[in-house]
Amino acid sequence: MKVRLLFFASLKDIVGSRDLRLDLPANSTVGDLLTELEKSYPQMKAYRPVILTAVNEEYVDKSASISEGDEIAIFPPVSGGAR
């Protein structure tokens, strides 16, 4: 199945692009997707424990299922803000 990936902040720098298209096996989860990405971008492994993901603009955990045509946003936690 084909999905669209969106990367933000330092993850965008690691991948070298804001978005990618990826073909995954049917019944894949977000965790499966991250494992697949780590094969091509080993630096992403350091972010695995804290990475945030959203499928079709809804926050999900790594056990969430992915479907054909989904848009998955992947980004590190954001800190900072007004004091």
Secondary structure, 3 states (H helix, E strand, C coil): CEEEEEECHHHHHHHCCCEEEEECCCCCEHHHHHHHHHHHCHHHHHHCCCCEEEECCEEECCCCECCCCCEEEEECCCCCCCC
